[in-house]
Every structure is written in structure tokens, then in C-alpha cells.
Amino acid sequence: MNGQTDWGVLFFNAQGRTARTPFLIAAAVLLGLAALYESVIGATVTLHWVTGWFVYPALFYCGACVLSKRLHDRGRSGWWAAVILSGAVAIWPQPVGFFDFLFGLVLVWAAVELGVMAGEVGTNRYGPNPLRAALA
């Protein structure tokens, strides 16, 4: 990736690694799109029900790809993205009960693990360090 972020690959391919900054930008874009969709279409129940079948799978696929790449950078399996996305679905739009509290803890773990901590130094089993190409 020679230090440049290929946004198409980031949003539509789950293989490889991505650095923290592109991950945070991509996560903000996806959350912003979901919030925008909810604010524009959410009031119209029928339209929301029909269009949601197209919008949410696309957002989940892109979210799974972005999460998988960042998890790979941390040396974790991309399948952890399923746990993170399940937690996001469980507490959207607001947490209500005890299990939502547990899912909230999962999201706090994900925020610290993926948004705060640096990726593994050097090459791991998922590919070369995305920051190393920028420094070379």
C-alpha cells in the first residue's frame, strides 16, 4: 500500500492490515452514514423498512471489512468483527438492559483495542505493517 490508503480496498476487502488513523476515519464515516440514514429515513416507517434491507447489509459488510483489517493489524482474527458488530446492533439506538451493558463493555474493549492501541510491529500473519511502508 506504499503509505497511501486505498479507500475502496479498505471498505470492500477484509484481507490485510490497516493503520489506526484510516480505521478511525472509516469508522466515523460509517457511523455518520448510519446516523444520517436514520435521521432522514427513520421517521417514515414503511420507507425505512423497505430501504433498510439494502442500506444496512451494505453498512455491515463495509464495517466488517474495516474492523477485520484493523483487527488483523492488532494480530487478532477478523472473526472478532462479528462480536463487535453484534454488540453495536444490540445497543443501537440506546442500551436498555443488563445484556446491553455487557455488549457495551464489548464496544469499550473494541474502542480501546482498535482505536487507541498501536498495531503489531513488523510483519504478522496477515501482512506487512501498514505504517512501515510510509516510513520507507
N, C-alpha and C positions, 0 to 999 in steps of 0.2 A: 504494500500500500504506500510506499515511499513517503510517508509522513502526511499524506493527504487523506481525507476521509471521503470515501465513495458512499454517498448517502443512499443510493439505490441498493448497494450491497448491504449496507447497514440495516436497512428496513426490510429487505426481502430475502436475505440469506442468513441462515443460522450458524454457518461454519466460520471458524476463525476467531479472532480476538478483536476487541475494540478498547480504546483507552477510556478513561473516566470522563473527560470533557465531551467527546462526541456522544457518549452514553447519556449524560445529563441533558444535553441539548435535545437528543432524540426522545427521551422520556418526557421532557417538558412539552415538546411538540405533540406527542401522542395524547398526553393528559389534556392539553389545551384543545385538541380536536374533539376529544370525548366531551369535554365541558361545553364547547361551542355547539356541538350537535345536540346535547341535552337542553341547552338554553333555547335554541332555535326551534327544534322539533318536539321537545319534551311535552309541551302543552297540548299538542294535537295527538291524542291517544291513538287514533286509527293510523295516522301517518307515521307515528313513532313505531307502531307495531309492524308495519309493512317495511319501512326503510331500515329498521333495526336489524333485520335478517341479512342485510348487505353491509351495513356500516360496522357493526360490532365484530363479525368474523374478520374483516379486514384489519380493524384495530388490534384484535387479539393476535392475529398472525404477525403483524409488524412488531407488536410488543414482545411476542415470544422470540422473534429473531434478535431484537435488540438486547433483551435480557440474556439470551443464550450466549451471545458474543461477549457480553461483559462478564458473565459467569465463567466463561472459558478463560478470560483474562485473569480471573482470580484463581484459576486451577480447579474449578468446580464443573460438574456435569451440567449441560444445558437443560436437563430434565428438571432441575430445580426451578426453572421458569414456570412450570406448571403449578408448583406450590405457591409461588409469588402471585401469579395471575389469579389463582383460586382465592387467595386472601384478598386481592383487590376487588374481585366480584362479590365476595361475601360482605364486605363492609361498604360497598357503593350503594347509595349515596351517603349513608351515615351508619355507623355501628349502633346496634341496638342491645344485644345480649352478651352473655359470657363468652360464647364461641366467637363472636365478633371481636371481643377483647383479645382472644388468642390469635385470631387472624391479624389483628392489629400489631401484635408482637412480632409476627412473621414479617410484616411490612416494615417494622422498625429495624429488624435484623437485616432485611434486604437493603434498606436505605443506607445503613452503616456499611454493610459488606460491599455494596456496589457503588455507592455514591461518595464514600469517604475514604475507604482503604485503597491503597495503590495495587496495581496488578502485579503478578509474579514477574520477577526479574529474569530476563533471558527467555529462551525458548522453552515452552512446555509442550505437552502432548497435543495441544490444539493449534499450535503455530508459533511463529516468532513474536517477540514483544512488539506491539504496535508503536511504542514510543522510541524504540531503538532505531527504527528506520528514519525517524525525524531527526535524530541526533547525528546520524552518519552522513 
